[in-house]
Structure formats: C-alpha cells, structure tokens
Amino acid sequence: DLRQTAELALAIRRWESARLALQALVDRQPSDGWAHGQLGVLLAADDRQAALGHLREALALGDPTAADLIAVLEANTDRRTLAYEVGAALAALEQYPAAEYAFSRAAIFSLSPAEAVASVGLMRALQGLDYLPWLEHAQALAPSSAEVYTLSGLAHRAAGRAFESLESLLVALQSSPLDPEINAQVSEAYLLLGDEQSSLFWLSQAALLGGETSRYTEAYRAAAAALTLPPLDPAP
C-alpha cells in the first residue's frame, strides 16, 4: 500500500523513499490531498514550482495548512534563501521533522549556513533527538554569531537544559547587546531558573530597546505589577 509506504518513510526520515512513494501515490490517486501536501512539503526546499503545484492541489482538496507554505514560496525571490524560509515556515507550523529536512538543505544553499545548521539542532531538540553535534558545528562555523548562539540557547531550552540555555544566550547578548529579542530571551532563561529579579531586569531592557510600542513593554508592566516593582522609565 503506497500510503503506508509513504507514511513509514516519513516516520523514519527516509526522505527520498518518501518522495518516490508520494509521487507514485499522487500519480495513482490525483485527488489525494494528503499526498499532494506531503509531497509539496518535501519538494519545497529544492523545487519551488513543483512544490507550488502540489501544495495548491492540497489546498484545493481541503488542506488549509498548505496556504502558509504557498505564501512563502510565492514571495521568495532568491533561491539561496528559499530552503531556510521553508524551514522557518514549517517550524512555525510545528512540523519539526520536515523543518529539520528543509534546514539541512538550507545548510547547503543558504547565505548563512551556520544559522541553518543551528536551526537543524533546534528542530532536533524539539523532537527529543540528539542535537548537540549540530550546535557545535554551527558554533565552529560562526563563533561570533548572535543568531547561532540564540538558536543554541533555544535548543538547550527545548531539551530542558536551562543553565546551558542561559549560557548560550549570554554569549549571544555579548555579540548583540542592543537586540531586544535576545534581551527578552535572556529574561526568559532567568525566569526558567527561578530568578525573577534578573528576569525582570532583562525584560525591562528588552522593553526599552524595543520602544514604547514593543510587545515587551506590556509584558514588563504586567510582571512588574505582579512583583510591585517601579514603573519602566522611558528610553532616552
């Protein structure tokens, strides 16, 4: 049964076997929306036009999740960024195995291979798989990259390694101290370790760096009110 063959290949990460089984399945059953959608996901990082064809079929056949990936593919104008953008879209949809595959392709084609490798590590951590070799490789490729160390911090967090997460995020902060997102992630890391005062400090930094309208400002105000802390001073 082609459906079972495709499902098994996807489950054990035999991507080429999955692609062949899915192609055979849509050839035999053109109205199979699941097969079109899965095939579109697998092709998205490498063959934009073919992927769009299958994803549009999937959408027409009732798969609403195909719309997000279609939007990414239609908006892309640079093949070197395509696989990374596909991986990010799949990660947002919590399709972590497929996102891992896309990021692994991005490591070959991307303008920032270290970020792609670190993203593979993050996707693997989210699935409970071994992820440390990917982080180590990414850090060796880009030892001063705030993005790589931010992704490393998130991967450690996903794996339940709170101290290692904070350590990586502090390295990222050294490289990019004015980035509000990194400041916010450091805040979250301290909160997970039970250090509310340090967490609030770094959240206040994120709010100040992000400006009065940033999403961190309201978060700081709510947390400060809960802990009866002074109001946030406006940025100069």
Buried (B, 14 or more C-beta within 10 A) or exposed (E): EBBEBBBBBBEEEBBEBBBBBBBBBBEEBEEBBBBBBBBBBBBBBBBBEBBBBBBBBBBEBEBEBBEBBBEBBEEBEEEEBBBBBBBBBBBEBEBBBBBBBBBBBBBEBBEBBBBBBBBBBBBBBBBEBEBBEBBBBBBEBBEEBBBBBBBBBBBBBBBEBBEBBBBBBBBBBEBBEEBBBBBBBBBBBBBBBEBBEBBBBBBBBBBBBBEEEBEBBEBBBEBBEEEEBEEBEEEE
